[in-house]
Amino acid sequence: MRFIGGKSQLLSDIENVIIKNTYGNERVFCDIFSGTGSVARYFKPKYEVHANDFLHFSYVLQKATIENNKEPLFKKLVAIGIVNPIKFLEETELLNNGNHETFVADNYAPNDNCNRMYLSKRNAMRIDFIRNTIEVWKNQELIDEIEYYYLLASLIEGVPYISNITGTYGAYLKEWDKRAYKEFEMARLDIINNNKANRSYNVDANKLISELEGDILYIDPPYNSRQYAPNYHLLETISRYDKPVIRGVTGMRPYDDVKSAFCVKSEVHSVFEDLIAKAKFDNIIMSYSTEGLMSTSQIEKTLKRYGIESSYKQYDIPYRKYKSKISNETKELKEFIFYIRKNNPKINYFPIPILAVAEKVPEYHTKRMKYQKSPLNYIGGKFKLLPQIIPLFPRQINTFVDLFAGGCNVSINITAEKIICNDINTKIIDMYRTFHSTDRVDIINHIEKRINEYSLSKENEEGFIAFRNYYNKTQNPIDLYTLTCYSFNYQFRFNNNHEYNNPFGRNRSQFSEGMRNNLILFLEKIKSMNINFTSQDFTEFDISKLNHDDMVYCDPPYLITTGSYNDGNRGFKDWKDKQETALYNLLDNLHKQGVKFALSNVLTHKDIRNEKLIEWCKKYIVTAIENDYSNSCYNAKKGKSLEVLITNY
């Protein structure tokens, strides 16, 4: 659809501005002046999209393609014999018997009482028939809301292809353009299902802005004094089909109630400032033009007043060139894209830039995300925190390195071209390698054989101890997993000789049906992934081949907690100031190298503050995480731990 200020040619530029200035974990995108919806549709695969426009026909388009996530089935129409509703609407023979309203044909096509040449008489009659039929189907409850808006949007998007105009409906051509002779066809709309709760609105932007919040606000307001309503009056009338009192040569509908203050020079700056001041979005991106009523300096001043001044950017994009009709000088029309980050921090526990809060993650998001749980019960495991952590990771990752993999909960839920799962605990890594290389049936059979051989159960401690002694002599990785299934709290503990020494889990632990199913799902998952398992001290891991498309995630032992894995008495390296400092240096080097990283840690635990971490992380982005470690021996019963995710992007 030809539309004043349409952004179809600038979509990649808008996307580049977003990529350069955001963290990659944004979820909610709002297109508050949607128009034909080209921007909203473009970004729908990546975000939950909220689309708005004051014009009703635009709202219809967004209802059908943005809010809607599924192709309509038209079951009730099919039941009465209308198998293909669009073909029915396009091909049903039109009878001039007065059975339906003919407002479009009476007022926008040549006839005895009208000279307007927007549409041919045949196409105008077809549009009236379709519009009336859609309304009848709705009133008779033969179509639901989704089907109604889909058909109406298909009608509206088909109209410009047979309209006798140069671009807008502010005037019609006095001679018939060849497009007007074409037979009218409804548009076949492509529906993208992004599995998100998208919304569409038909409200004044400055009123709606107070009710919305999100990550990215895209603003594409009218630039000049040309009001949109009169330029698209015919589409608006077809959409509403309210048979308005029209006037003038062009048959204009009244539009006083939908005039935009952005088209009035004396009002545009104040209404723009009002919009920016009310915006509860972290990132604001705005399109404008050299033809606009506001100057770039006015826009810059306003954005900086309500945003973080140092984040402000202006991108100048040559859009098209045109010859002035008055002179021979060639003018260059530029499109501007402005960016600023809003200065609205949500929390400030410490004098560090904590930019997001776990409680603010939308409830629907945490509920809809499904994550695979590791079959290992590993101290400090991140499974319960995945709905908060993974949405903060970049969307596109080439190589993902889980440097302190532990229970592997993060690694198996990552989408990346290649995944490296590393941990200093060689026993755990050997188990993962065996799981990855051994047939699933063979693994389950091996486990069941050992259970039968040693009569393992929740009550048989003698059998458990005998099996533990057997494992410590043979060191079979599958036996280690089986052993943990009957041990206290399902945990992994080794002495300094790397012998398993976790006690029996009397009346609690066993290889249950749930654990069996979880293990099978885990085995299927890792076998489908391009994943490598390595066992190195983090200081020896080679980062030299990583680049800006890669990411390193670190979940190390926490310096100020008392977890048994970092006390130095479990056969593997302990965690002290030396290791903490070495990790900071590694992450700083990754940052210099342009590699993205994320670090899970705690700034406080009970009454203890990790002053070294608090000082170091000031130069990066810190996100507060609501933690819950019910199986952790360092879980604070009095006082709270402030868990965070620290990122360099």
N, C-alpha and C positions, 0 to 999 in steps of 0.2 A: 504494500500500500504506500502510495506517495503521500508523505506527511511533512508538514513544515518542521524543519529542524530535526528530521529523523536521524537516528544515530547508527544506522546499519553500517556506514563506512568507517565509523570510529570505534567499533566494538573492540578490536584488538588493542587500540591505544588505551582505552579505558581499562581493559584487563591488565595491560602492562603497568599502568599506574598503581593498580591494586596490588599486583605482585611485588612491585618495588617498595611499597610503603607499609604493607601489612605483614603479619606474622605467619599467615598461612593456616591459622586455626580458627578463623572467623566462621560463624555459622549462619547468621541472619543478615540478609541483604535486602534493603528497601529501595525500590524505585518509585519515588513519590510523585513524579510527573511522568507517567508511563507512556502516554500517547498510544502508539500502535503496539507497544510492548516488546520492541526488538531487543532492548537491553535486558529486560526482565527474563525473556525467553532464553537469551544467550547465557545468562548466569544461573538459570534454574538447575542445571545438572550439578552445580557446585555448592549451592546454598539453599537454605530455606528462604523463599522469596516473598516479600510483601510488596504488592503492586497497587498503585493508586492513580486515579485521574478524575477530574471534575466532570469530564464529558462521559455520558452514559454509554456511548458506543465503545469507548475505550475500556470502560469497566466490563462490558460484555466480553470483549476479547480476552481480558485478563481472567475472568471467571472461567472461560473455556480452556485456556492454555496454561495459566499459571496456577490458579487455585486447584484446578482439576488435575488429577494424577492418573486417570484411566480412560481408555477408549470406551465410549458409550455403547451399550449392547442393544438398547431399544427393545427389550423383551416383550413389552406389552404391545408395541406396534407389530412386532413379528408375529405375535399370537393372533392378531386380526388380519394377517396376510400382507402386511407392509414390511417385507424382508429387508429392503434397502431404502430407508426413509429419504436419503438425499436424492437418489434417482427418482423416487416417487414425486418429490417436490419439483424436480427439474423437468420431468417428462409427462406428468399428468396433463391431459388435454384441457386447455382453458376454454370455458364456456362463458360467453358474455350474457349471463342470465341474472346478474345482480345478486348472486349468492354470497358475495363477500365484499368488504370495503375495497375501494379502488383509489385511495387517497394519493398514492404516488403517481398512478397513471393519470389522475385527474389534474394534478398540479405541477408535474415535472416532466411531462411528455406532451408533444403537440396534440391538440384536439380542438374541437370547436370552440372551447372556452379558454384555451391556454396556448400560448406560443413558446413556452419555455422548452429548451432542447437539451435538457440534462441526459435524458434517456430516450431510447426508441419506445414507441407505444407497446410493442411486443414485450420488450424486456421490463418495462414498467409494470405491465399487467402480471408478468411472471413474479416480480418482486412482491407485488401486493398479495398474490395467491400464496406465496411461500410464507410471508409474514402473518397473514391471517390463519393459515393452517397450523403454523407453529403455536400460535396463541390458543387455537381451539384444542389442540392436543394437550397443551398444558392445563387448560381449564377442565378437560375431561379426564385428567390424571392418567393420560396415556404415555406421558413422558415425565421423568423426574427432573429435578433442578439441573443436574449435570447435563442431561440430554437436551434440556431446553436451551441452556446457554451455548452448548456446542452447536446446535442447529442455527441459533441466532447469529453466532459469531461466523459460522460458515457462510451465511447469507451476507452479512456485512462485508466480509473480506472479498466476496465475489463482485460487489458493486463497482469498485473502481476500475475493474477490467473492461467494463462496457459503458463507462460514463463518458459523456461528450464534454470533457473539460481539459484544461492544460495541466492541472495539478491539484487544485483545490476546488471547492464548490462555491467560491465567492462569485463565480461567473461561469456561464456555459459558452461553448463555441457557437458561432452563428452559422457555421457549415458543419456537416456531419463528419466527424473523424472516423476513420475506418474501424476503430475499436468499437464504436457504437453499433456497428452492424453485426457484431458477433452475437451468437446465442448465449444467453446468460447461463453461467455455471456457478454453483456454490463451491467454496473452497473446501478442500479436504485437509483438515487440520491435523498436524502431527502433535501427538500428546507425549510429553516426557514425564515419566514417573520417577521423581527423585526421592520418594518415600519420606517426604517432609510435610509439615503442616503449613503449606503456603496459604497466603490470604490475599484477597483482592478487596479494594475499597473504592467508593465513589463519593469522596469527601473533599472539601477544600483542604489543600495541603497544610496550611497554617493552623487549621483546627485539628487535623489528624495527628500532626507531629507530637502533640502533647500526650497522645495515647500509645505511642509506639516507642520501642527501644530495641537496640540491636548492635551489630558489629560494623556494618557498612551502610551508610546513607548516600545514595546517588541522587543528585539534584540536577535536573535538566529543565529549568523553567523556561517560559516564553522569553525570547530575547528582546523583541521590539514591540511596537504599538499594535501589531496585527493580532487581534483577538482570535483565538482558535475556534470558538463557537460558531461565528458566522462563516468561517472558511470550511466548516464541515457540517453545516446545518442539515444537509440532506441525509447524511449517515446518522446524525443524531435523531432525526425524525423517523427514519426507518427503524432504528433501535428502540426508541420509546413507543413509536406508533400511537402517539397521543393525539393525532389530528389537530395540530395547533392552528391558531389564526395566523396565517402567513401574510407577508406584505412585500411590496416592491417588485421590480422586474425579475429578481432572482428567486422570489418566493421564500424570503428569509423568515425563519421562526424567531420568536422573541428570545433574547439571550441575556437580558439584564441580570438574571439570577446566576449566571455562570461566567460573568466577566472576571478576568484575572487582573489583580492589582499589579502583577508583574509586567503588564503591558501598558502601565501608566507611569510616565516618567516621574511625576511628582510623588508617586506612592511606592515605586519599586524598591527603593533602598530601605525604607522602613519595614516593608513586608519581608524583605530578604533577611534583614537583621533579626526580625522576630522569629523567623524560621530557624536560623542558626542558633539563636539563644535557647530555644526550646528543645533542640535536637538532643536526644539521649542516645547518641550513637558514638562509638569509639573513633570511627573513621568517617570523614566527610569528603566526598568526591563530587565535583561540580563541573558541568559543561557550560560553556558560554562562548560568545562570538564577538568579533570586532564590530558586528552590527548591533550589539546589545545596548540597551538603555543605560546600563551601569558600566562605569569604567573599571579597568582591571585594578586600579589603585583603591577604588571603593570596595571592591570585593576582597582584596587582600586585607585591608584595614579591618573589615568586619570579621573575616575568618580568624585573624590573629587575636582579635578582641576576645573571642569566645573559645579559642583553641590554644594548643601549645605552639607558641610562636616559632620555635626552632624547627617544628615539623612542617611548616608551610612550604608548599612547592607550587610552581606554575609551569605548565607545559604548553608550549606554543606549537600547534599542529596545522600546517598548511592544509586547507580543506578543499578549495577549488579556486580557480581563477576565472574572472569574468571581465569583459570589455565594458567600460562605461559607455552608455548611449550618448552622454553629453560631450565627452571628450575622447580622445584617442589614447588616453593614459590607461595602462593596464593596472588594475587594482588586485591586490591579493587579499582574499578573505581568509582569516585565520580562525580556527577553533581553539579555544583555551580549555584546558582541563586543570582545575585547581584541586589541591589536596591539603587537608589539615587533619591532625589528630585532636579530637576534643579533649579538653582538660577537665575530665570528670573521673578522677580515681575513685574506685569503689571501696577501698579499704586502705588503712595505713597503720598496721601494727608496729612497724619499725620505719625508720627514716630511709627506706629503700623503695624502689619503684614497684610495689606490688600492684599489678594491673588487672587482676581478675580474681574472683572469689568462687570457690567451689559451689557455694549455695546459689550462685547466680546461674549455674548451668540449668537450662530449662528442664522441667520435670519430664516432658515428653521425650527429650533427647536421651536422658539416662535410661528411660524405660524401653525405648525402641532399640537401643544398641544391644546386640547380643555378642558376648565374648566367650571364647573357648577357655575353660579352666584347666590349668595344669593338673595332672594326676598326683603331683607331689605337694605335700604340705610343708612349705618352706618358710622358715621364720622371716617375717618382713615381706612376704609375698605381696604383689601389687594387684591381685585380681580384683579386689573390691574397689580399688581406686582407678581401674581402667576407664570407666565412663568419664572421669575427670582428666586423666592424663592423656589418653590417646587423641581426643579431639584437639589437644594443644600441639600435636605433632604436625609437621608439614604434610600436605596432601600427597605430594610426589616425592618419593625417596628412591634413590638408585640402590646404594648399599646401606643397610641398617646394621649397626653394630650394637649388640647388647653386651656391654663390657663386663657387667657383674650379673650374669643371667639368672643365677639361683634357680628358682622354680620354673623359669621360662615362660611365665604368664605374659610378659610384655612381648617377647619375641614371636610367639605363636599367634598373636593378634595383630601383627603389623602387616601392612601391604607394602612390599618393596620388591625391586627386581632381584635383590640378593640379601640374605640375612646371615649374619655371623653371630653365633651364640657362644659367648665366652664366659668361663668361670675358672677361678683358681682351684676349685674343688674337682680334682680329676675323677673322683668316683661318680659324681653327678654327670659330668660330661661323658664318661664312658657309658653310662646308662643311656643317655640321649642318643649316642652314636649307635648303640646296639638296637634301641627302639627304631631308629631310622633305617637300619640296614637289614633288620630281621622281619620276616613275614608275620603279619598280625596273628594269624592262626597259631603259628609256632610259639609266639610269645604267650598267648593265653593258655595254650596247652602246657607250656613249661611251668607257668604259675600254678595251674591246677594240679600238676603232678607233684610239686613241692608241698602244696597244701595237704594232699592226700598222704604223701610220704611221711610227713611229720605231724599229721593230725592237728594242723594249726586251727585254732579257734579262739574265741574271746576268753575262754576259761583255761586252756591248756598252756600254762606257763612253762612247763617242763619241755614240751615240744618246741616252744618258741626258743628257749635257751639252747636246745640241741641244734636247731636250725641256725641260730646266730653263730654258734661255734663252727658249724659247717661252712657258713658263708665266709667267716674270717680266715678260713684256711684256703678256700677255693676262689673267692672274690668274683663270682659271676654277677654281672650287672643286673640281670633279670632277677636273680635271687635277692639282690639288695632291695629292689623295689618291693618284692614279695615280703621281705622281712619288715620293711617300714609299715606295711599294711596291718601288721599285728603288734606294732610297737607303740609306746606311749605317745599319744597325740600325733601319730603318724610322722614323726620327725626324724631328721638325719643328724646323728651325732657320732663322732669318731674320736678315739683317743689319739695320743701323739704317735702311735704306731699305725695309724690309719685303720684301726679295727673298729667295727661298728659296736657302740656300747650303749645305745638307747635301751631303756628298760621295757618290760612287757606292758602292753596296754590292756590290762585286765578289765573285762566286762565293757570295753569301749571300742577296741580296734579290731577290725577284720576286713577281709577282701569282700566287700558287700557288692550287691548287684549294681548299686549306683557307682561305686568305684570302678567296677568292670566296664560299665558303659562309658564312663568318663575317660578311662584309659583307651578304649577303642576309638573314641572320637579324637583323642590326642594323637594316637598313632596315625589315623587317617589324615589328620591335618599336617603333621610334619612330613609325611611322605608326599604330600602334594606341593610342598614348598621347596624353593631353592635355598636350602639352609645348610650351613656348615657349623660344626661344633668344634671349638678349640678350647684348650685349657692352658692359659698363660697368666702370669701376674700382669696386672694392667700396665705396669711400667715397661713391660717387655713387648707389649702389643704394638705392631707396626702400623702407624697412622699415615705414613708418607704417601701411600697410594690413594688416600681418600681425598675427595674434592667437594665443591659446593653443592653437588647433587646428593651427597651422602649425609648420614646422620649417625651420631654416637649417643646412645642412652646409657646413663650411669645410675645404678642403684647400689652404692657401696655400703659397707657397714657404717653406721652412724656414730660419729666420734663421741657424742655426749649421752648415748644410751648404754644399756647394759645387756644387750643381746648376747646370747651365748656364742654366736658365731664370730664375735670380735674380741673375745677375751684372751686369745692366744693359747687356749688349752684344749683345742679340738683338732689338733693335728695339722692345721693349715695356718697360714700367716695371720698374725693379729693385726689390729688396726689402731694406730697411734698417730701422734702429731706428724710424724715423718711421712706416713702414707697419705694423710689428709693434704699436706702441702704438695706432695708429688701429684696428687690428683688435680689440684687447682692448676698446677703448672701445665699438666697435660691438656686440660680444658682450655687454658689460655692459648696454648699452641694450636689447638684445633681451631679456635676463633681466628687467630692470625692467618691460618691456612685457608680460611673461608669455609670450614666444615661446620655444619650445624650440630649443636649438642643440646642435650637436656639432662639435668641432674636432679634426682630425687634426694631430698635430705630433710632434716629438721633444724630450724633456727633455735628453737627452745624445746626443752624436755623437762617437765616438772618445773623446778626453779632454776634450771641451768640454761645458760645461753651459750651458743657456739659463736663466740665473738669473732673468731677467725673467719668463719663462714659468712657471718653478717657483714663484715667489712669487705670480704672478697667479692660478694655477689652484688654489691652496689653498682657495678659497671654493667650488669646484665638485667634481664627481665625476670622478675620473681612473681610467681603465681601461687597464692595460698591454696592448699588442698585440705579438705576435711578428711581426716584419717580415721581408720577403724581397724585395729589389729587385735582381734579377739584371741588369737592364738599366740601372741607374742609375750615373752617373758619380760619385755621392757615396757609393756603397755602401762601407761600412767593411770593409777587409780585415783590419785589426788593431784590436781593441777592438770594442765593440758599441754600437749605437744603441738607446736606450730609446724606442720609439714608443708613443704613448698616444692614447686618444680621450677628450677632455674634454667633459663634458656638464653641463647645468644642470638635469637631471631625473633 
